[in-house]
Amino acid sequence: MKVWTWLIGGVVAIAALLGLASINKATIFAMIAHSRLPKVEPNHEVPWAQGPATPPEGPRPPNVVFILADDMGYNDITFNGGGVADGQVPTPNIDSIGHSGVDFTNGYTGNATCAPSRAAIMTGRYPTRFGFEFTPAPVAFERMVGTEREPGAIHTPSFFKDRIKDMPPATVKPTPSAVNELSVPANEITIAEVLKSKGYHTLHFGKWHLGGKNGSRPEQQGFDESLGFIAGAAMYLSEKAKGVENAKQPWDPIDRFLWPNLPYAVQYNGSPMFEPRGYMTDYLTDEAVKSIKANRNRPFFMYFAPNAIHTPLQAKAEDYNALPQIKDHRLRVYGAMARNLDRNIGRILQTLRDEGLDKNTLVIFTSDNGGAGYIGLPKINQPYRGWKSTFFEGGIHAPFFMSWPGVIKAESRFPYPVGHIDIFATAAGAAGASMPKDRKIDGVNLLPYLLGQMNGRPHQTLFWRSGQYKVVLDGDWKLQSNEARSKVWLYNLAADPTERNELSAAEPARTKALLALLAAQDAQTVKPMWPSLLQGPVLIDKPGGVRQTADDEYILWDN
């Protein structure tokens, strides 16, 4: 009898534990994730290399400062009359870059997600040419996003468990560093390497997200000094830090993954991880200012890539409290992050002026992709449809400015499509550096077009691809092909820039011709270095956290 009592008691206890585990799945997941986070040392000073004490005689090539915002929507700045919360968060410093130089009114990102865009920027090439097609993400992330959906969601994501066997072996280990094995090949040439060959001192700040495999880290890909993080996101402050305002999106599996898995940490040239000093964007700017002063007497290239305003949504109380007119907490946190980013960009621009460098510096500003729908804010990409992860204009049509006083005319507008792939050749052209001759460079030097030395379109055709989801922009005609849905969308952007009038049925010959262009481009690319593990639905016209209906338009996104 005692044996049966023990057995029944044991079964009941196990059932209770399993039930508790099910109820507290997120809590248990967070505990496991926190236990795997790397050790983080206390903050310490960064030993920035000091340039010459006096400036060289005669002219010198221009400095290049490239500022890349993270997940900033087209409508997140006030340059075009919009801005967060209907213009309640002014962005005067970002706007000033566009006003003092050229606004590329049809500036396009390299992809609709972080890492492929950054690969296009760094190499001047479509990342599909070297297999860096998908955003590197841990298998646990892919599983979570590929198996969980928003409450009430109409469409179900897919997680391709059978493809895990095709992943590089080192990437499937349950460690935070495993994802870093998914890297841009070491033999790709970065703009930092090109400028370094011309005597530039090269600096990277913030997010890398191009892998940490040997040979692919920033300090191994042409950057003399790198301060930031290899992964695709980081905490701005500890979750329970004094003076932090957090906003979580409970419906979003991406958000639920990030909070327990992200460290509050940076590295300097591959050092052990250590804590930043204060709010991440402030800290990166503090150090960027120091590095500008250290390099004022030699040409330098600065790649300033903070994680702002990517999730997790965390703001400083100072910025949050400055926006009491915004009543929605999430929107207020987001606006506070945009306010902080703008202020810090202003500090970089002011340092260039203070050091007498502003007139000999090419400043470039853009965002890696459009604003993310999963944060639940409906207006961040207006007037465009779509979000991050979609190739509708909201996902890839970004703010894109260049300023070079005395060279690029102030208040200029350039109407033709250009892209992230052009930053490589433009920066190289400004520096007088030679382009690689042993590989196809897809971008072009935009300076001759801005200086009136060349006319017309820099590109007749531009391409984007994420697995079975492919897009071509040929002249003014844009075709999206979502092969998993056997669905195409065709738009004439000259007449319909916000993609409201779908024309594939009315233009069958044009549709066929553009699909042929996609097929021809596919023939020039290589197999992805790792497979897509998830295929997720992304609504085009509704953000996350909003009730879905059966007639909502959507794409299927591969990653």
Secondary structure, DSSP 8 states (H G I E B T S, - for coil): -HHHHHHHHHHHHHHHHHHHHHHTHHHHHHHHHHHHS---B-----------SS--SS----EEEEEEESS--GGGSSTTS--HHHHTS--HHHHHHHHHSEEETTEE-S-SSHHHHHHHHHHSS-GGGTT--S----HHHHHHHHH---TT-SS--EE-GGGGGGS-GGGGSSSTTGGGGS---TTS--HHHHHHTTT-EEEEEEE--S--STTTSGGGTT-SEEEEESSS---SS-TT-TTEEEE--TT-HHHHHHHHH--S-BEETT---B--SSSHHHHHHHHHHHHHHHTTTS-EEEEEE--TTSSSEEEEHHHHHT-TT--SHHHHHHHHHHHHHHHHHHHHHHHHHHTT-GGGEEEEEEESS---GGG--TTTTTTS---TTS-SHHHHB--EEEE-TTTS-TTEEE-S-EETHHHHHHHHHHHT----SSS-------HHHHTTSS-S-S-SEEEEEETTEEEEEETTEEEEEEGGGTEEEEEETTT-TT--S--TTT-HHHHHHHHHHHHHHHTTS---SS---EEEEEESS--TTS---TT--EEEEE-
